[in-house]
Amino acid sequence: EIYTEQIVGSVRCVQETGLVALTTCLVLTSSALPFTDQEAAGNAVNKIKWNDMFSLYYQIQVESTVEYIHFWIVTKYAGWSGIGLGSAMAGSDMIIVNTDKTEYDYFNPVGGAPGLDTAQTEAGVSDVILVKEDKVSSPKVFHLKRKTNTGDSKDKVITVGQNQDFIFASHNTSTTLSQHNSAKAILAQPISKTQICDSSCSKCSGPEPDHCTACSGEALLIGTSCQTLTKHALNTFTLDKIKLSYQIVGDDRILLHFEYNYPGWAGIGFGKGMSGGVDMLRVYMDGTTPKVEDLWSTATSRPALDTAVSGKDDWTVQSGSRSSNLTKISILRKLNTEDAKDFLITLTNLDVVFSGNTDSDAFNKHNFGGKTQINFTKENLNPPADEKSALITNICYALPIIYLSLIHISE
């Protein structure tokens, strides 16, 4: 399915499946389906996914001081599709769409087939308004809205900041409401004006809760999902003004931690210099956003981006910050990316060059640098202070024994 970098303002298509049939994978605007009018409201669009055939998006908007909830029902079913506000069919406030309906506000008093609000024994009001629809494409998209509190006894009051139970139901071919061939209750979904992500995500991409762009706790960002992988020993090296730490993660990835105390960039390369084809990278802050560039160097001049020389961008930022010039950035990639412009990182001593610019995050010429060797291993090369103390103590105890042994031998 499509997911986006952000919803407020311009958004971009980054996967060419699913909803791309409606957006054509170009820059989206507020008039593009399926998120019509979201730009004016400024609140997040959130997603509740039932299955690969049927998803619901919603957004809270305020229009002339009146609070509305906007729904986008995105369905591939040829028959009817509907949502219910409740945990069971009986007593549910429902919204139902298909290709031939012109009213969408339903109520189900006792279970069985729901009826229009206006057709109930105690008649309700048709409060659901169609904003826009695309009934031709697949998936079909129905954009509807209603007040969060309509004052209608047949409508559920939707409260921002509280959880809401939902029912999803549909029929794959029929437009008759006497039956459904699939249904599911999805309980305790938070109604929020802000972005809701999966529990392991601290930030997700647009309305897609499982398309993470940042992770919480010990989870690492792998592609667009947060995963908790085994982290091996953290080893730290001082490269002039840069403190570089690394961890082997799982069996096939490496996590690099950069820490330096200046408002500029830092970088390393796998090799003895810059010439002859060297895999390099640099980290920096773009305002408050940590960035990494995957680079390829063939001469003693500014390296090129991997993507500019038929390579791939294989490093991903995991976290980063800058406070009073203290910059901390963590990045992740596979040991073997299978990219011709990336060095195969093996667990052994490797030649490394390093450089940085202490004055600017812009890719200006470095004003310090050098080269060294780093031992890449899963083992701990930097034992804690108490382990070092124990080692020194053991050596001190061992020396008298050695001395006495020598005396004994001499006698």
PyMOL commands that set and color helices and strands:
alter all, ss='L'
color gray80, all
select helices_A, chain A and resi 20-23+38-41+117-119+306-309+385-410
alter helices_A, ss='H'
color red, helices_A
select strands_A, chain A and resi 46-51+54-63+66-75+81-85+92-97+105-108+115-116+129-134+140-147+163-170+182-190+201-204+212-215+220-222+225-227+235-239+242-249+253-261+265-270+278-286+289-297+304-305+316-323+326-334+349-357+368-375
alter strands_A, ss='S'
color yellow, strands_A
deselect
rebuild
show_as cartoon
